[in-house]
Amino acid sequence: MVRVRKMLVSDYKGAYALWESVPGMNLRSLDNSEKGIAKIINRNPDLCFAAVEGDQVVGTALGGTDGRKGYLYHVAVAKDHQGRHISSQLISKVTQGFRQQGIEKVGLFVVVGNEDGQRFWEHQGFKPRPDIRYLDLDL
């Protein structure tokens, strides 16, 4: 039985193994170390969720906010658990948390070339923004 609950820093090893198994996660582009993931969990404890079966992490969705807009990160479900609406449950938990905080708009990033990811998010109601291009600066 899969249970969705708040994600804990102690879920990191299982979550990271899941993320490595999901095509398009692009884990090298940001600090996805345990310390880095702990930052988002600790700053947004009511917006980060894990789907667990027994002691195995089979899904994750991390939410963060700048106070005006919410962002989704690391939404993933293990391949053998896909098609069971786990991602919808995770996304729903995060978006409920955003609404409770007064957030009215949610954004996310999909790696260029991740066609499956783009189709998934469009199916969830997200729309591409042709008017902006995302840029990064490493500090």
C-alpha positions in Angstrom: 0.0 0.0 0.0 1.4 3.4 -1.0 1.1 6.2 1.5 1.8 9.9 0.7 3.3 11.8 3.6 5.5 14.8 4.3 9.1 14.2 3.0 11.8 13.9 5.6 15.5 14.5 5.2 16.0 10.9 6.2 14.2 9.9 3.0 17.1 11.4 1.0 18.9 8.2 0.0 15.7 6.5 -1.3 14.6 9.6 -3.0 17.9 10.1 -4.7 18.0 6.5 -6.0 14.5 7.2 -7.4 15.6 10.4 -9.1 18.6 8.7 -10.7 16.2 6.1 -12.2 13.9 8.7 -13.8 14.9 10.0 -17.3 15.1 13.7 -17.6 15.7 14.6 -13.9 19.0 16.4 -14.7 20.4 16.0 -11.2 23.8 17.6 -12.0 22.4 21.1 -12.6 21.8 22.0 -8.9 22.9 21.0 -5.4 21.1 17.8 -5.0 23.3 16.6 -2.2 21.6 15.6 1.1 22.5 19.0 2.4 21.0 20.8 -0.6 17.7 18.8 -0.5 17.6 19.3 3.3 17.5 23.1 2.6 14.3 22.9 0.6 12.6 20.4 2.9 13.5 22.5 6.0 12.4 25.8 4.4 9.2 24.3 3.0 8.2 21.4 5.3 4.5 21.7 4.4 5.3 21.5 0.6 7.5 18.5 0.3 6.0 15.0 0.0 7.1 11.4 -0.5 5.1 8.5 -1.6 6.3 5.4 0.3 5.6 1.7 0.2 6.9 0.1 3.3 10.3 1.8 3.8 10.8 2.4 0.0 10.4 5.9 -1.5 8.4 5.3 -4.7 7.5 9.0 -5.4 8.4 12.5 -4.5 7.3 16.1 -5.1 9.1 19.0 -3.6 7.5 22.5 -3.5 9.1 25.8 -2.7 7.9 29.4 -2.8 9.3 32.9 -3.0 6.2 34.2 -1.3 4.4 35.1 -4.6 4.8 32.0 -6.8 5.2 28.3 -6.1 7.6 26.0 -7.8 7.6 22.2 -8.2 10.8 20.3 -8.1 11.8 16.6 -8.3 8.3 15.2 -9.1 9.1 11.6 -9.8 7.4 8.2 -9.5 9.2 4.8 -9.7 8.6 3.2 -13.1 6.9 0.1 -11.6 4.5 2.4 -9.7 3.5 4.7 -12.6 -0.1 4.7 -13.9 -1.5 4.5 -10.3 -2.1 8.3 -9.9 0.7 8.6 -7.4 2.0 11.7 -9.1 -1.4 13.3 -9.1 -1.7 12.7 -5.3 1.8 14.2 -4.7 1.1 17.2 -6.9 -2.3 17.7 -5.2 -0.7 17.8 -1.8 1.9 20.4 -2.9 -0.7 22.6 -4.6 -3.0 22.4 -1.5 -0.1 23.6 0.5 0.5 26.5 -2.0 -3.1 27.5 -1.8 -3.0 27.5 2.1 -0.1 29.9 1.8 -1.9 32.2 -0.6 0.1 31.2 -3.7 -1.9 31.5 -6.9 0.6 30.5 -9.6 2.9 27.5 -9.9 5.9 27.1 -12.1 8.3 24.3 -13.0 11.2 23.4 -15.2 11.3 20.6 -17.7 14.6 19.7 -19.4 14.7 20.5 -23.1 14.3 17.2 -25.0 12.3 15.5 -22.2 9.3 15.0 -24.4 7.6 12.6 -21.9 8.0 15.1 -19.1 6.6 17.9 -21.2 3.5 15.8 -22.3 3.0 14.8 -18.6 3.0 18.4 -17.4 0.8 19.6 -20.2 -1.6 16.8 -19.3 -1.6 18.2 -15.8 -2.7 21.5 -17.1 0.6 23.4 -17.2 1.2 25.5 -20.3 4.5 26.3 -22.0 5.6 30.0 -21.8 6.8 31.1 -25.2 7.6 34.6 -23.8 10.4 33.8 -21.5 13.7 31.9 -21.5 15.2 30.7 -18.2 18.8 31.7 -17.5 21.2 30.6 -14.7 24.2 32.0 -12.9 26.4 29.8 -10.7 27.6 31.5 -7.6 
